[in-house]
Amino acid sequence: MNIKLRLTWAGFGLAVGMLLISPNVIAADKKPFGGPDSISYAKKLWAALDKAKLVGKNSIRVKPYEGSEPHGFVLESFDSTVKIDGREARVVVKRNYGPKDVGVEAVEANRAKHLAAVTVMFKRKKGYDPENLDWFWAKYKKDGTIDKNPKGMSLVGRVAKGADTGCIACHKGAPGEDMVYIFD
């Protein structure tokens, strides 16, 4: 009986310890966006995009086209693949140009001057975010640093998951049930 009692108390202590620790572990791993894991991954993503010449000074150029908010008034879009941590997957990159009155010709003449941000969707490993087709979302400033919302949250990861507005909410409405607008 003493052995059972000791095991019961040991089990109780373990259960209480797990309850005290688990919320913090879960919060770090499941934070919708802007957490340390997402920030670290977004930095790897930018490096992979740069290596593939999808961003950066020597990046591939395509014909810009008229866009709209929230992305930019002129856009360049790419659908490609990049490799991160040995895994190659689909990536959708959108270069966002502004200000509001900028035209396609002005962007073609001086992309660097008009580039406002780069927004990216990267297909993570199955199970990352099944509700949202396992997309990882990122918004970068033109120099590759991670952009933040007005509250100071880094815009990487499951950006605005569960919110009525933001990346995921908007892209859920994309035709084709793939959350990607550029081909529709």
Rosetta constraint file for C-alpha pairs under 8 A:
AtomPair CA 1 CA 5 HARMONIC 6.19 0.50
AtomPair CA 2 CA 6 HARMONIC 6.08 0.50
AtomPair CA 3 CA 7 HARMONIC 6.15 0.50
AtomPair CA 4 CA 8 HARMONIC 6.01 0.50
AtomPair CA 5 CA 9 HARMONIC 6.17 0.50
AtomPair CA 6 CA 10 HARMONIC 5.97 0.50
AtomPair CA 7 CA 11 HARMONIC 5.87 0.50
AtomPair CA 8 CA 12 HARMONIC 5.99 0.50
AtomPair CA 9 CA 13 HARMONIC 6.04 0.50
AtomPair CA 10 CA 14 HARMONIC 6.14 0.50
AtomPair CA 11 CA 15 HARMONIC 6.08 0.50
AtomPair CA 12 CA 16 HARMONIC 6.17 0.50
AtomPair CA 13 CA 17 HARMONIC 6.05 0.50
AtomPair CA 14 CA 18 HARMONIC 6.13 0.50
AtomPair CA 15 CA 19 HARMONIC 6.25 0.50
AtomPair CA 16 CA 20 HARMONIC 6.27 0.50
AtomPair CA 17 CA 21 HARMONIC 6.16 0.50
AtomPair CA 18 CA 22 HARMONIC 5.51 0.50
AtomPair CA 19 CA 23 HARMONIC 6.98 0.50
AtomPair CA 20 CA 24 HARMONIC 7.94 0.50
AtomPair CA 21 CA 25 HARMONIC 6.53 0.50
AtomPair CA 22 CA 26 HARMONIC 5.88 0.50
AtomPair CA 23 CA 27 HARMONIC 5.87 0.50
AtomPair CA 24 CA 28 HARMONIC 6.24 0.50
AtomPair CA 25 CA 29 HARMONIC 6.30 0.50
AtomPair CA 26 CA 30 HARMONIC 5.59 0.50
AtomPair CA 26 CA 31 HARMONIC 7.77 0.50
AtomPair CA 27 CA 31 HARMONIC 5.32 0.50
AtomPair CA 28 CA 35 HARMONIC 6.46 0.50
AtomPair CA 28 CA 36 HARMONIC 7.48 0.50
AtomPair CA 28 CA 37 HARMONIC 7.79 0.50
AtomPair CA 29 CA 35 HARMONIC 7.73 0.50
AtomPair CA 29 CA 37 HARMONIC 7.18 0.50
AtomPair CA 31 CA 35 HARMONIC 6.07 0.50
AtomPair CA 32 CA 157 HARMONIC 6.71 0.50
AtomPair CA 32 CA 158 HARMONIC 4.93 0.50
AtomPair CA 32 CA 159 HARMONIC 6.31 0.50
AtomPair CA 32 CA 160 HARMONIC 6.70 0.50
AtomPair CA 32 CA 161 HARMONIC 5.79 0.50
AtomPair CA 33 CA 38 HARMONIC 6.75 0.50
AtomPair CA 33 CA 153 HARMONIC 7.66 0.50
AtomPair CA 33 CA 154 HARMONIC 7.03 0.50
AtomPair CA 33 CA 155 HARMONIC 6.56 0.50
AtomPair CA 33 CA 156 HARMONIC 5.59 0.50
AtomPair CA 33 CA 157 HARMONIC 4.62 0.50
AtomPair CA 33 CA 158 HARMONIC 4.93 0.50
AtomPair CA 33 CA 159 HARMONIC 5.05 0.50
AtomPair CA 33 CA 160 HARMONIC 6.93 0.50
AtomPair CA 33 CA 161 HARMONIC 7.76 0.50
AtomPair CA 34 CA 38 HARMONIC 5.95 0.50
AtomPair CA 34 CA 39 HARMONIC 6.22 0.50
AtomPair CA 34 CA 153 HARMONIC 5.62 0.50
AtomPair CA 34 CA 154 HARMONIC 4.32 0.50
AtomPair CA 34 CA 155 HARMONIC 5.82 0.50
AtomPair CA 34 CA 156 HARMONIC 5.37 0.50
AtomPair CA 34 CA 157 HARMONIC 6.34 0.50
AtomPair CA 34 CA 159 HARMONIC 7.76 0.50
AtomPair CA 35 CA 39 HARMONIC 6.19 0.50
AtomPair CA 35 CA 154 HARMONIC 7.67 0.50
AtomPair CA 35 CA 157 HARMONIC 7.84 0.50
AtomPair CA 36 CA 40 HARMONIC 6.11 0.50
AtomPair CA 37 CA 41 HARMONIC 6.16 0.50
AtomPair CA 38 CA 42 HARMONIC 5.99 0.50
AtomPair CA 38 CA 156 HARMONIC 5.87 0.50
AtomPair CA 38 CA 157 HARMONIC 5.07 0.50
AtomPair CA 39 CA 43 HARMONIC 6.37 0.50
AtomPair CA 39 CA 146 HARMONIC 7.84 0.50
AtomPair CA 39 CA 154 HARMONIC 7.42 0.50
AtomPair CA 39 CA 156 HARMONIC 6.38 0.50
AtomPair CA 39 CA 157 HARMONIC 7.67 0.50
AtomPair CA 40 CA 44 HARMONIC 6.62 0.50
AtomPair CA 41 CA 45 HARMONIC 6.15 0.50
AtomPair CA 42 CA 46 HARMONIC 6.20 0.50
AtomPair CA 42 CA 138 HARMONIC 6.74 0.50
AtomPair CA 42 CA 146 HARMONIC 7.74 0.50
AtomPair CA 42 CA 156 HARMONIC 6.46 0.50
AtomPair CA 42 CA 157 HARMONIC 7.75 0.50
AtomPair CA 43 CA 47 HARMONIC 6.38 0.50
AtomPair CA 44 CA 48 HARMONIC 6.24 0.50
AtomPair CA 44 CA 84 HARMONIC 6.77 0.50
AtomPair CA 45 CA 49 HARMONIC 6.14 0.50
AtomPair CA 45 CA 84 HARMONIC 6.75 0.50
AtomPair CA 46 CA 50 HARMONIC 6.11 0.50
AtomPair CA 46 CA 55 HARMONIC 7.83 0.50
AtomPair CA 46 CA 144 HARMONIC 6.76 0.50
AtomPair CA 47 CA 51 HARMONIC 6.19 0.50
AtomPair CA 48 CA 52 HARMONIC 6.22 0.50
AtomPair CA 48 CA 82 HARMONIC 6.11 0.50
AtomPair CA 48 CA 83 HARMONIC 6.44 0.50
AtomPair CA 48 CA 84 HARMONIC 6.56 0.50
AtomPair CA 49 CA 53 HARMONIC 6.16 0.50
AtomPair CA 49 CA 54 HARMONIC 5.15 0.50
AtomPair CA 49 CA 55 HARMONIC 5.79 0.50
AtomPair CA 49 CA 82 HARMONIC 6.75 0.50
AtomPair CA 50 CA 54 HARMONIC 5.86 0.50
AtomPair CA 50 CA 55 HARMONIC 5.00 0.50
AtomPair CA 50 CA 56 HARMONIC 5.73 0.50
AtomPair CA 50 CA 59 HARMONIC 7.44 0.50
AtomPair CA 52 CA 82 HARMONIC 6.84 0.50
AtomPair CA 53 CA 58 HARMONIC 6.45 0.50
AtomPair CA 53 CA 59 HARMONIC 4.29 0.50
AtomPair CA 53 CA 60 HARMONIC 5.73 0.50
AtomPair CA 54 CA 59 HARMONIC 5.25 0.50
AtomPair CA 54 CA 60 HARMONIC 5.93 0.50
AtomPair CA 54 CA 78 HARMONIC 7.65 0.50
AtomPair CA 54 CA 93 HARMONIC 7.37 0.50
AtomPair CA 55 CA 59 HARMONIC 5.10 0.50
AtomPair CA 55 CA 60 HARMONIC 7.63 0.50
AtomPair CA 56 CA 143 HARMONIC 7.78 0.50
AtomPair CA 56 CA 144 HARMONIC 7.97 0.50
AtomPair CA 61 CA 76 HARMONIC 7.87 0.50
AtomPair CA 62 CA 76 HARMONIC 6.47 0.50
AtomPair CA 62 CA 77 HARMONIC 7.86 0.50
AtomPair CA 63 CA 76 HARMONIC 6.79 0.50
AtomPair CA 63 CA 108 HARMONIC 7.96 0.50
AtomPair CA 64 CA 74 HARMONIC 6.39 0.50
AtomPair CA 64 CA 75 HARMONIC 5.37 0.50
AtomPair CA 64 CA 76 HARMONIC 4.78 0.50
AtomPair CA 64 CA 77 HARMONIC 7.97 0.50
AtomPair CA 64 CA 104 HARMONIC 6.11 0.50
AtomPair CA 64 CA 107 HARMONIC 7.57 0.50
AtomPair CA 64 CA 108 HARMONIC 7.24 0.50
AtomPair CA 65 CA 74 HARMONIC 5.50 0.50
AtomPair CA 65 CA 75 HARMONIC 5.42 0.50
AtomPair CA 65 CA 76 HARMONIC 6.59 0.50
AtomPair CA 65 CA 104 HARMONIC 6.22 0.50
AtomPair CA 66 CA 73 HARMONIC 5.80 0.50
AtomPair CA 66 CA 74 HARMONIC 4.48 0.50
AtomPair CA 66 CA 75 HARMONIC 6.24 0.50
AtomPair CA 66 CA 103 HARMONIC 7.56 0.50
AtomPair CA 66 CA 104 HARMONIC 6.71 0.50
AtomPair CA 67 CA 71 HARMONIC 7.20 0.50
AtomPair CA 67 CA 72 HARMONIC 5.66 0.50
AtomPair CA 67 CA 73 HARMONIC 4.44 0.50
AtomPair CA 67 CA 74 HARMONIC 4.79 0.50
AtomPair CA 67 CA 75 HARMONIC 5.66 0.50
AtomPair CA 68 CA 72 HARMONIC 5.29 0.50
AtomPair CA 68 CA 73 HARMONIC 4.78 0.50
AtomPair CA 68 CA 74 HARMONIC 7.33 0.50
AtomPair CA 69 CA 73 HARMONIC 6.67 0.50
AtomPair CA 71 CA 75 HARMONIC 7.67 0.50
AtomPair CA 71 CA 94 HARMONIC 7.97 0.50
AtomPair CA 71 CA 96 HARMONIC 5.48 0.50
AtomPair CA 71 CA 97 HARMONIC 7.93 0.50
AtomPair CA 71 CA 119 HARMONIC 7.67 0.50
AtomPair CA 72 CA 96 HARMONIC 4.56 0.50
AtomPair CA 72 CA 97 HARMONIC 5.10 0.50
AtomPair CA 72 CA 98 HARMONIC 5.81 0.50
AtomPair CA 72 CA 99 HARMONIC 7.80 0.50
AtomPair CA 72 CA 100 HARMONIC 7.72 0.50
AtomPair CA 72 CA 116 HARMONIC 7.74 0.50
AtomPair CA 73 CA 96 HARMONIC 7.28 0.50
AtomPair CA 73 CA 97 HARMONIC 6.06 0.50
AtomPair CA 73 CA 98 HARMONIC 5.69 0.50
AtomPair CA 73 CA 99 HARMONIC 7.06 0.50
AtomPair CA 73 CA 100 HARMONIC 5.82 0.50
AtomPair CA 73 CA 101 HARMONIC 7.58 0.50
AtomPair CA 73 CA 102 HARMONIC 6.90 0.50
AtomPair CA 73 CA 103 HARMONIC 7.69 0.50
AtomPair CA 74 CA 96 HARMONIC 6.35 0.50
AtomPair CA 74 CA 97 HARMONIC 5.06 0.50
AtomPair CA 74 CA 98 HARMONIC 6.64 0.50
AtomPair CA 74 CA 102 HARMONIC 7.27 0.50
AtomPair CA 74 CA 103 HARMONIC 6.73 0.50
AtomPair CA 74 CA 104 HARMONIC 6.15 0.50
AtomPair CA 74 CA 107 HARMONIC 7.50 0.50
AtomPair CA 75 CA 94 HARMONIC 6.56 0.50
AtomPair CA 75 CA 95 HARMONIC 5.53 0.50
AtomPair CA 75 CA 96 HARMONIC 5.04 0.50
AtomPair CA 75 CA 97 HARMONIC 5.97 0.50
AtomPair CA 76 CA 94 HARMONIC 5.65 0.50
AtomPair CA 76 CA 95 HARMONIC 5.10 0.50
AtomPair CA 76 CA 96 HARMONIC 7.03 0.50
AtomPair CA 77 CA 92 HARMONIC 7.25 0.50
AtomPair CA 77 CA 93 HARMONIC 5.64 0.50
AtomPair CA 77 CA 94 HARMONIC 4.47 0.50
AtomPair CA 77 CA 95 HARMONIC 6.43 0.50
AtomPair CA 77 CA 182 HARMONIC 7.25 0.50
AtomPair CA 78 CA 91 HARMONIC 7.97 0.50
AtomPair CA 78 CA 92 HARMONIC 5.64 0.50
AtomPair CA 78 CA 93 HARMONIC 5.09 0.50
AtomPair CA 78 CA 94 HARMONIC 6.49 0.50
AtomPair CA 79 CA 90 HARMONIC 7.23 0.50
AtomPair CA 79 CA 91 HARMONIC 5.87 0.50
AtomPair CA 79 CA 92 HARMONIC 4.58 0.50
AtomPair CA 79 CA 93 HARMONIC 6.55 0.50
AtomPair CA 80 CA 90 HARMONIC 5.77 0.50
AtomPair CA 80 CA 91 HARMONIC 5.36 0.50
AtomPair CA 80 CA 92 HARMONIC 6.47 0.50
AtomPair CA 81 CA 88 HARMONIC 6.36 0.50
AtomPair CA 81 CA 89 HARMONIC 5.19 0.50
AtomPair CA 81 CA 90 HARMONIC 4.36 0.50
AtomPair CA 81 CA 91 HARMONIC 5.25 0.50
AtomPair CA 82 CA 88 HARMONIC 5.39 0.50
AtomPair CA 82 CA 89 HARMONIC 5.86 0.50
AtomPair CA 82 CA 90 HARMONIC 6.73 0.50
AtomPair CA 82 CA 91 HARMONIC 6.67 0.50
AtomPair CA 83 CA 87 HARMONIC 5.19 0.50
AtomPair CA 83 CA 88 HARMONIC 4.01 0.50
AtomPair CA 83 CA 89 HARMONIC 6.45 0.50
AtomPair CA 84 CA 88 HARMONIC 6.42 0.50
AtomPair CA 89 CA 122 HARMONIC 7.22 0.50
AtomPair CA 89 CA 123 HARMONIC 5.86 0.50
AtomPair CA 89 CA 124 HARMONIC 7.27 0.50
AtomPair CA 90 CA 122 HARMONIC 6.02 0.50
AtomPair CA 90 CA 123 HARMONIC 5.47 0.50
AtomPair CA 91 CA 120 HARMONIC 7.05 0.50
AtomPair CA 91 CA 121 HARMONIC 5.67 0.50
AtomPair CA 91 CA 122 HARMONIC 4.43 0.50
AtomPair CA 91 CA 123 HARMONIC 6.36 0.50
AtomPair CA 92 CA 120 HARMONIC 5.66 0.50
AtomPair CA 92 CA 121 HARMONIC 5.10 0.50
AtomPair CA 92 CA 122 HARMONIC 6.48 0.50
AtomPair CA 93 CA 118 HARMONIC 7.07 0.50
AtomPair CA 93 CA 119 HARMONIC 5.99 0.50
AtomPair CA 93 CA 120 HARMONIC 4.64 0.50
AtomPair CA 93 CA 121 HARMONIC 6.65 0.50
AtomPair CA 94 CA 118 HARMONIC 5.73 0.50
AtomPair CA 94 CA 119 HARMONIC 5.21 0.50
AtomPair CA 94 CA 120 HARMONIC 6.29 0.50
AtomPair CA 95 CA 115 HARMONIC 7.02 0.50
AtomPair CA 95 CA 116 HARMONIC 7.87 0.50
AtomPair CA 95 CA 117 HARMONIC 6.25 0.50
AtomPair CA 95 CA 118 HARMONIC 4.60 0.50
AtomPair CA 95 CA 119 HARMONIC 6.53 0.50
AtomPair CA 96 CA 115 HARMONIC 6.03 0.50
AtomPair CA 96 CA 116 HARMONIC 5.65 0.50
AtomPair CA 96 CA 117 HARMONIC 5.17 0.50
AtomPair CA 96 CA 118 HARMONIC 5.79 0.50
AtomPair CA 96 CA 119 HARMONIC 7.38 0.50
AtomPair CA 97 CA 102 HARMONIC 7.81 0.50
AtomPair CA 97 CA 107 HARMONIC 7.25 0.50
AtomPair CA 97 CA 111 HARMONIC 7.84 0.50
AtomPair CA 97 CA 114 HARMONIC 5.23 0.50
AtomPair CA 97 CA 115 HARMONIC 4.47 0.50
AtomPair CA 97 CA 116 HARMONIC 5.11 0.50
AtomPair CA 97 CA 117 HARMONIC 7.04 0.50
AtomPair CA 98 CA 102 HARMONIC 5.73 0.50
AtomPair CA 98 CA 114 HARMONIC 5.44 0.50
AtomPair CA 98 CA 115 HARMONIC 6.55 0.50
AtomPair CA 98 CA 116 HARMONIC 5.98 0.50
AtomPair CA 99 CA 114 HARMONIC 7.13 0.50
AtomPair CA 99 CA 116 HARMONIC 7.97 0.50
AtomPair CA 102 CA 106 HARMONIC 6.42 0.50
AtomPair CA 102 CA 107 HARMONIC 7.22 0.50
AtomPair CA 102 CA 114 HARMONIC 7.87 0.50
AtomPair CA 103 CA 107 HARMONIC 6.45 0.50
AtomPair CA 104 CA 108 HARMONIC 6.21 0.50
AtomPair CA 105 CA 109 HARMONIC 6.19 0.50
AtomPair CA 106 CA 110 HARMONIC 6.30 0.50
AtomPair CA 106 CA 111 HARMONIC 7.87 0.50
AtomPair CA 107 CA 111 HARMONIC 4.82 0.50
AtomPair CA 107 CA 113 HARMONIC 7.86 0.50
AtomPair CA 107 CA 114 HARMONIC 6.08 0.50
AtomPair CA 110 CA 114 HARMONIC 6.72 0.50
AtomPair CA 111 CA 115 HARMONIC 5.86 0.50
AtomPair CA 115 CA 142 HARMONIC 6.20 0.50
AtomPair CA 116 CA 141 HARMONIC 6.70 0.50
AtomPair CA 116 CA 142 HARMONIC 5.90 0.50
AtomPair CA 117 CA 139 HARMONIC 6.93 0.50
AtomPair CA 117 CA 140 HARMONIC 5.67 0.50
AtomPair CA 117 CA 141 HARMONIC 4.66 0.50
AtomPair CA 117 CA 142 HARMONIC 4.96 0.50
AtomPair CA 118 CA 139 HARMONIC 5.82 0.50
AtomPair CA 118 CA 140 HARMONIC 5.14 0.50
AtomPair CA 118 CA 141 HARMONIC 6.36 0.50
AtomPair CA 118 CA 142 HARMONIC 6.39 0.50
AtomPair CA 119 CA 137 HARMONIC 7.61 0.50
AtomPair CA 119 CA 138 HARMONIC 5.75 0.50
AtomPair CA 119 CA 139 HARMONIC 4.47 0.50
AtomPair CA 119 CA 140 HARMONIC 6.31 0.50
AtomPair CA 120 CA 136 HARMONIC 7.99 0.50
AtomPair CA 120 CA 137 HARMONIC 5.77 0.50
AtomPair CA 120 CA 138 HARMONIC 5.11 0.50
AtomPair CA 120 CA 139 HARMONIC 6.36 0.50
AtomPair CA 121 CA 135 HARMONIC 6.00 0.50
AtomPair CA 121 CA 136 HARMONIC 5.58 0.50
AtomPair CA 121 CA 137 HARMONIC 4.77 0.50
AtomPair CA 121 CA 138 HARMONIC 6.60 0.50
AtomPair CA 122 CA 135 HARMONIC 5.52 0.50
AtomPair CA 122 CA 136 HARMONIC 5.03 0.50
AtomPair CA 122 CA 137 HARMONIC 6.58 0.50
AtomPair CA 123 CA 133 HARMONIC 7.85 0.50
AtomPair CA 123 CA 134 HARMONIC 5.81 0.50
AtomPair CA 123 CA 135 HARMONIC 4.66 0.50
AtomPair CA 123 CA 136 HARMONIC 6.17 0.50
AtomPair CA 124 CA 128 HARMONIC 6.19 0.50
AtomPair CA 124 CA 134 HARMONIC 5.37 0.50
AtomPair CA 124 CA 135 HARMONIC 5.82 0.50
AtomPair CA 124 CA 136 HARMONIC 6.19 0.50
AtomPair CA 125 CA 134 HARMONIC 6.78 0.50
AtomPair CA 126 CA 130 HARMONIC 7.10 0.50
AtomPair CA 126 CA 134 HARMONIC 6.16 0.50
AtomPair CA 127 CA 134 HARMONIC 6.52 0.50
AtomPair CA 128 CA 134 HARMONIC 5.16 0.50
AtomPair CA 128 CA 135 HARMONIC 7.81 0.50
AtomPair CA 129 CA 133 HARMONIC 6.30 0.50
AtomPair CA 129 CA 134 HARMONIC 4.34 0.50
AtomPair CA 129 CA 135 HARMONIC 6.89 0.50
AtomPair CA 129 CA 158 HARMONIC 7.80 0.50
AtomPair CA 130 CA 134 HARMONIC 5.19 0.50
AtomPair CA 132 CA 168 HARMONIC 7.32 0.50
AtomPair CA 132 CA 172 HARMONIC 7.73 0.50
AtomPair CA 132 CA 179 HARMONIC 7.96 0.50
AtomPair CA 133 CA 178 HARMONIC 7.39 0.50
AtomPair CA 133 CA 179 HARMONIC 7.95 0.50
AtomPair CA 135 CA 158 HARMONIC 7.63 0.50
AtomPair CA 136 CA 156 HARMONIC 7.32 0.50
AtomPair CA 136 CA 157 HARMONIC 5.11 0.50
AtomPair CA 136 CA 158 HARMONIC 6.01 0.50
AtomPair CA 137 CA 155 HARMONIC 7.60 0.50
AtomPair CA 137 CA 156 HARMONIC 5.46 0.50
AtomPair CA 137 CA 157 HARMONIC 5.17 0.50
AtomPair CA 137 CA 158 HARMONIC 6.06 0.50
AtomPair CA 137 CA 159 HARMONIC 6.04 0.50
AtomPair CA 137 CA 167 HARMONIC 7.48 0.50
AtomPair CA 138 CA 146 HARMONIC 7.65 0.50
AtomPair CA 138 CA 155 HARMONIC 5.73 0.50
AtomPair CA 138 CA 156 HARMONIC 4.22 0.50
AtomPair CA 138 CA 157 HARMONIC 6.43 0.50
AtomPair CA 138 CA 159 HARMONIC 7.54 0.50
AtomPair CA 139 CA 146 HARMONIC 6.25 0.50
AtomPair CA 139 CA 147 HARMONIC 5.61 0.50
AtomPair CA 139 CA 155 HARMONIC 5.58 0.50
AtomPair CA 139 CA 156 HARMONIC 6.44 0.50
AtomPair CA 140 CA 144 HARMONIC 5.36 0.50
AtomPair CA 140 CA 145 HARMONIC 5.51 0.50
AtomPair CA 140 CA 146 HARMONIC 4.47 0.50
AtomPair CA 140 CA 147 HARMONIC 4.92 0.50
AtomPair CA 140 CA 155 HARMONIC 7.92 0.50
AtomPair CA 141 CA 145 HARMONIC 5.41 0.50
AtomPair CA 141 CA 146 HARMONIC 6.12 0.50
AtomPair CA 141 CA 147 HARMONIC 5.52 0.50
AtomPair CA 146 CA 154 HARMONIC 6.42 0.50
AtomPair CA 146 CA 155 HARMONIC 6.80 0.50
AtomPair CA 146 CA 156 HARMONIC 7.48 0.50
AtomPair CA 147 CA 154 HARMONIC 5.94 0.50
AtomPair CA 147 CA 155 HARMONIC 5.76 0.50
AtomPair CA 148 CA 152 HARMONIC 5.32 0.50
AtomPair CA 148 CA 153 HARMONIC 5.13 0.50
AtomPair CA 148 CA 154 HARMONIC 4.32 0.50
AtomPair CA 148 CA 155 HARMONIC 5.29 0.50
AtomPair CA 149 CA 153 HARMONIC 5.44 0.50
AtomPair CA 149 CA 154 HARMONIC 6.65 0.50
AtomPair CA 149 CA 155 HARMONIC 6.64 0.50
AtomPair CA 155 CA 159 HARMONIC 6.01 0.50
AtomPair CA 158 CA 168 HARMONIC 7.56 0.50
AtomPair CA 159 CA 166 HARMONIC 7.00 0.50
AtomPair CA 159 CA 167 HARMONIC 6.07 0.50
AtomPair CA 159 CA 168 HARMONIC 6.63 0.50
AtomPair CA 160 CA 165 HARMONIC 7.16 0.50
AtomPair CA 160 CA 166 HARMONIC 5.41 0.50
AtomPair CA 160 CA 167 HARMONIC 6.47 0.50
AtomPair CA 160 CA 168 HARMONIC 6.46 0.50
AtomPair CA 160 CA 169 HARMONIC 7.61 0.50
AtomPair CA 161 CA 166 HARMONIC 7.94 0.50
AtomPair CA 161 CA 168 HARMONIC 6.04 0.50
AtomPair CA 161 CA 169 HARMONIC 7.37 0.50
AtomPair CA 162 CA 168 HARMONIC 7.97 0.50
AtomPair CA 162 CA 169 HARMONIC 7.47 0.50
AtomPair CA 163 CA 169 HARMONIC 6.63 0.50
AtomPair CA 164 CA 169 HARMONIC 5.89 0.50
AtomPair CA 165 CA 169 HARMONIC 5.32 0.50
AtomPair CA 165 CA 170 HARMONIC 6.53 0.50
AtomPair CA 166 CA 170 HARMONIC 6.08 0.50
AtomPair CA 167 CA 171 HARMONIC 6.08 0.50
AtomPair CA 168 CA 172 HARMONIC 5.99 0.50
AtomPair CA 169 CA 173 HARMONIC 7.42 0.50
AtomPair CA 170 CA 174 HARMONIC 7.62 0.50
AtomPair CA 171 CA 179 HARMONIC 4.76 0.50
AtomPair CA 171 CA 180 HARMONIC 6.58 0.50
AtomPair CA 171 CA 181 HARMONIC 7.42 0.50
AtomPair CA 172 CA 177 HARMONIC 7.49 0.50
AtomPair CA 172 CA 179 HARMONIC 5.35 0.50
AtomPair CA 173 CA 177 HARMONIC 7.83 0.50
AtomPair CA 173 CA 179 HARMONIC 6.93 0.50
AtomPair CA 174 CA 178 HARMONIC 6.97 0.50
AtomPair CA 174 CA 179 HARMONIC 5.02 0.50
AtomPair CA 174 CA 180 HARMONIC 5.88 0.50
AtomPair CA 174 CA 181 HARMONIC 5.48 0.50
AtomPair CA 174 CA 184 HARMONIC 7.81 0.50
AtomPair CA 175 CA 179 HARMONIC 7.36 0.50
AtomPair CA 175 CA 180 HARMONIC 7.66 0.50
AtomPair CA 175 CA 181 HARMONIC 7.02 0.50
AtomPair CA 175 CA 184 HARMONIC 6.40 0.50
AtomPair CA 176 CA 180 HARMONIC 7.86 0.50
AtomPair CA 176 CA 184 HARMONIC 7.67 0.50
AtomPair CA 180 CA 184 HARMONIC 8.00 0.50
